[in-house]
Amino acid sequence: MPNRSEVPVVYWDTSLFISFLTGRDADKQAAVSLILNDLLTSNPPFIASLSHFTRAELRTYAADDAKQREVIDRLFLGLVPGPNIRYFPVDRRIGDLASQIGSEFQQITPPDAIHIATALAAGAKCLWTFDGIRRDGSRRSGHLASFDGKIHGLEICAPDSWKLMPLFEETGAPRLESASTLKTSTPQSSNAEG
């Protein structure tokens, strides 16, 4: 496994968690399940950057799967040990950067400007999102993906296999061939930070 400083930082947009919770698109849900499983159970070939703002955007619905909701709750409550997850509040620096981004790119919504600013503050290589990406690769009415590479060179893309597998190969981690069952058990006390 490469040195932690060589591992790419990836920012996760809220749309990934919405896809995971709702299951409206089975392929997107499977992609996010695969990545979450790796993040929660092993030493993934990336560092996940998450914003506390994402937690505010996630809402509970009766149709949500209880186990999947538990995974999201554990993730945002900081109950997942290890150096692979970094949390970012919306502080003054991120707020100022989001305002600058929104002023320069007025088609970007304030929430998306916050996500982009947080990704930049985190030093992310890319921002993973489903906002603005269709299965056939074309853009939907959402605008986030249309800014790929246009804002401080930040890559904005979907975490599907055509982007994820090269990321795994770059870091020397084993290739993942298919989605596996997401593990939702609570970490053992021996793994907890003391």
Contacts in CASP RR format, 6 or more apart in sequence:
PFRMAT RR
TARGET T0000
AUTHOR 0000-0000-0000
METHOD contacts of the structure
MODEL  1
MPNRSEVPVVYWDTSLFISFLTGRDADKQAAVSLILNDLLTSNPPFIASL
SHFTRAELRTYAADDAKQREVIDRLFLGLVPGPNIRYFPVDRRIGDLASQ
IGSEFQQITPPDAIHIATALAAGAKCLWTFDGIRRDGSRRSGHLASFDGK
IHGLEICAPDSWKLMPLFEETGAPRLESASTLKTSTPQSSNAEG
1 43 0 8 1.000
1 45 0 8 1.000
1 171 0 8 1.000
1 172 0 8 1.000
1 173 0 8 1.000
2 45 0 8 1.000
2 171 0 8 1.000
2 172 0 8 1.000
4 47 0 8 1.000
4 83 0 8 1.000
6 171 0 8 1.000
7 45 0 8 1.000
7 46 0 8 1.000
7 47 0 8 1.000
7 171 0 8 1.000
8 45 0 8 1.000
8 46 0 8 1.000
8 47 0 8 1.000
8 124 0 8 1.000
8 125 0 8 1.000
8 126 0 8 1.000
8 167 0 8 1.000
8 170 0 8 1.000
8 171 0 8 1.000
9 46 0 8 1.000
9 47 0 8 1.000
9 49 0 8 1.000
9 86 0 8 1.000
9 122 0 8 1.000
9 123 0 8 1.000
9 124 0 8 1.000
9 125 0 8 1.000
10 46 0 8 1.000
10 47 0 8 1.000
10 48 0 8 1.000
10 49 0 8 1.000
10 124 0 8 1.000
10 125 0 8 1.000
10 126 0 8 1.000
10 127 0 8 1.000
10 128 0 8 1.000
10 159 0 8 1.000
10 167 0 8 1.000
11 49 0 8 1.000
11 50 0 8 1.000
11 51 0 8 1.000
11 115 0 8 1.000
11 118 0 8 1.000
11 119 0 8 1.000
11 122 0 8 1.000
11 124 0 8 1.000
11 126 0 8 1.000
11 127 0 8 1.000
11 128 0 8 1.000
12 48 0 8 1.000
12 49 0 8 1.000
12 50 0 8 1.000
12 54 0 8 1.000
12 128 0 8 1.000
13 54 0 8 1.000
13 115 0 8 1.000
13 127 0 8 1.000
13 128 0 8 1.000
13 129 0 8 1.000
13 130 0 8 1.000
13 131 0 8 1.000
13 144 0 8 1.000
14 54 0 8 1.000
14 57 0 8 1.000
14 58 0 8 1.000
14 111 0 8 1.000
14 115 0 8 1.000
15 129 0 8 1.000
15 130 0 8 1.000
15 131 0 8 1.000
16 32 0 8 1.000
16 128 0 8 1.000
16 129 0 8 1.000
16 130 0 8 1.000
16 159 0 8 1.000
17 32 0 8 1.000
17 54 0 8 1.000
17 58 0 8 1.000
17 72 0 8 1.000
18 58 0 8 1.000
19 25 0 8 1.000
19 28 0 8 1.000
19 29 0 8 1.000
19 32 0 8 1.000
19 130 0 8 1.000
20 29 0 8 1.000
20 32 0 8 1.000
20 33 0 8 1.000
20 36 0 8 1.000
20 68 0 8 1.000
20 71 0 8 1.000
20 72 0 8 1.000
21 58 0 8 1.000
21 61 0 8 1.000
21 64 0 8 1.000
21 65 0 8 1.000
21 68 0 8 1.000
21 69 0 8 1.000
21 72 0 8 1.000
22 29 0 8 1.000
22 61 0 8 1.000
22 63 0 8 1.000
22 64 0 8 1.000
23 29 0 8 1.000
25 130 0 8 1.000
25 135 0 8 1.000
27 135 0 8 1.000
27 160 0 8 1.000
28 130 0 8 1.000
28 158 0 8 1.000
30 179 0 8 1.000
31 158 0 8 1.000
31 159 0 8 1.000
31 160 0 8 1.000
31 161 0 8 1.000
31 164 0 8 1.000
31 179 0 8 1.000
32 159 0 8 1.000
33 179 0 8 1.000
33 180 0 8 1.000
33 182 0 8 1.000
34 176 0 8 1.000
34 178 0 8 1.000
34 179 0 8 1.000
34 180 0 8 1.000
35 44 0 8 1.000
35 159 0 8 1.000
35 164 0 8 1.000
36 71 0 8 1.000
36 75 0 8 1.000
36 182 0 8 1.000
37 179 0 8 1.000
37 180 0 8 1.000
37 181 0 8 1.000
37 182 0 8 1.000
37 183 0 8 1.000
38 44 0 8 1.000
38 176 0 8 1.000
39 48 0 8 1.000
39 80 0 8 1.000
39 84 0 8 1.000
39 85 0 8 1.000
40 71 0 8 1.000
40 74 0 8 1.000
40 75 0 8 1.000
40 80 0 8 1.000
40 182 0 8 1.000
40 183 0 8 1.000
41 183 0 8 1.000
43 84 0 8 1.000
44 84 0 8 1.000
44 173 0 8 1.000
45 167 0 8 1.000
45 168 0 8 1.000
45 170 0 8 1.000
45 171 0 8 1.000
45 172 0 8 1.000
45 173 0 8 1.000
46 84 0 8 1.000
46 167 0 8 1.000
46 171 0 8 1.000
47 83 0 8 1.000
47 84 0 8 1.000
47 85 0 8 1.000
47 86 0 8 1.000
48 84 0 8 1.000
48 85 0 8 1.000
48 86 0 8 1.000
49 86 0 8 1.000
49 88 0 8 1.000
49 118 0 8 1.000
49 119 0 8 1.000
49 122 0 8 1.000
49 123 0 8 1.000
49 124 0 8 1.000
50 75 0 8 1.000
50 76 0 8 1.000
50 85 0 8 1.000
50 86 0 8 1.000
50 87 0 8 1.000
50 88 0 8 1.000
51 87 0 8 1.000
51 88 0 8 1.000
51 89 0 8 1.000
51 90 0 8 1.000
51 114 0 8 1.000
51 115 0 8 1.000
51 118 0 8 1.000
52 76 0 8 1.000
52 87 0 8 1.000
52 88 0 8 1.000
52 89 0 8 1.000
52 90 0 8 1.000
53 90 0 8 1.000
53 111 0 8 1.000
53 114 0 8 1.000
53 115 0 8 1.000
53 118 0 8 1.000
54 76 0 8 1.000
54 115 0 8 1.000
55 76 0 8 1.000
57 111 0 8 1.000
58 72 0 8 1.000
58 76 0 8 1.000
60 69 0 8 1.000
67 182 0 8 1.000
67 184 0 8 1.000
68 182 0 8 1.000
68 184 0 8 1.000
70 184 0 8 1.000
71 182 0 8 1.000
71 184 0 8 1.000
74 80 0 8 1.000
74 184 0 8 1.000
74 186 0 8 1.000
75 85 0 8 1.000
76 87 0 8 1.000
78 85 0 8 1.000
78 87 0 8 1.000
79 186 0 8 1.000
79 187 0 8 1.000
80 187 0 8 1.000
81 187 0 8 1.000
81 191 0 8 1.000
81 192 0 8 1.000
81 193 0 8 1.000
82 193 0 8 1.000
86 122 0 8 1.000
88 94 0 8 1.000
88 118 0 8 1.000
88 121 0 8 1.000
88 122 0 8 1.000
90 98 0 8 1.000
90 114 0 8 1.000
90 118 0 8 1.000
93 121 0 8 1.000
94 114 0 8 1.000
94 117 0 8 1.000
94 118 0 8 1.000
94 121 0 8 1.000
95 114 0 8 1.000
95 117 0 8 1.000
97 117 0 8 1.000
97 120 0 8 1.000
97 121 0 8 1.000
98 110 0 8 1.000
98 113 0 8 1.000
98 114 0 8 1.000
98 116 0 8 1.000
98 117 0 8 1.000
99 113 0 8 1.000
101 108 0 8 1.000
101 113 0 8 1.000
101 116 0 8 1.000
101 117 0 8 1.000
101 151 0 8 1.000
102 108 0 8 1.000
102 110 0 8 1.000
102 113 0 8 1.000
105 113 0 8 1.000
105 147 0 8 1.000
105 150 0 8 1.000
105 151 0 8 1.000
107 143 0 8 1.000
108 116 0 8 1.000
108 143 0 8 1.000
108 144 0 8 1.000
108 147 0 8 1.000
109 143 0 8 1.000
112 131 0 8 1.000
112 143 0 8 1.000
112 144 0 8 1.000
115 127 0 8 1.000
115 129 0 8 1.000
115 144 0 8 1.000
116 127 0 8 1.000
116 144 0 8 1.000
116 147 0 8 1.000
116 151 0 8 1.000
116 154 0 8 1.000
116 156 0 8 1.000
119 126 0 8 1.000
119 127 0 8 1.000
119 154 0 8 1.000
120 151 0 8 1.000
120 152 0 8 1.000
120 154 0 8 1.000
124 154 0 8 1.000
125 155 0 8 1.000
126 154 0 8 1.000
126 155 0 8 1.000
126 156 0 8 1.000
126 157 0 8 1.000
126 163 0 8 1.000
127 144 0 8 1.000
127 154 0 8 1.000
127 155 0 8 1.000
127 156 0 8 1.000
127 157 0 8 1.000
128 157 0 8 1.000
128 158 0 8 1.000
128 159 0 8 1.000
129 144 0 8 1.000
129 145 0 8 1.000
129 156 0 8 1.000
129 157 0 8 1.000
129 158 0 8 1.000
130 158 0 8 1.000
131 142 0 8 1.000
131 143 0 8 1.000
131 144 0 8 1.000
131 145 0 8 1.000
132 139 0 8 1.000
132 140 0 8 1.000
132 141 0 8 1.000
132 142 0 8 1.000
132 143 0 8 1.000
132 144 0 8 1.000
132 145 0 8 1.000
132 146 0 8 1.000
133 139 0 8 1.000
133 140 0 8 1.000
133 145 0 8 1.000
133 157 0 8 1.000
133 158 0 8 1.000
134 140 0 8 1.000
139 145 0 8 1.000
139 146 0 8 1.000
144 156 0 8 1.000
145 156 0 8 1.000
145 157 0 8 1.000
145 158 0 8 1.000
147 154 0 8 1.000
147 156 0 8 1.000
148 154 0 8 1.000
148 155 0 8 1.000
148 156 0 8 1.000
148 157 0 8 1.000
149 155 0 8 1.000
149 156 0 8 1.000
157 163 0 8 1.000
164 176 0 8 1.000
165 175 0 8 1.000
165 176 0 8 1.000
168 174 0 8 1.000
168 175 0 8 1.000
168 176 0 8 1.000
169 175 0 8 1.000
END
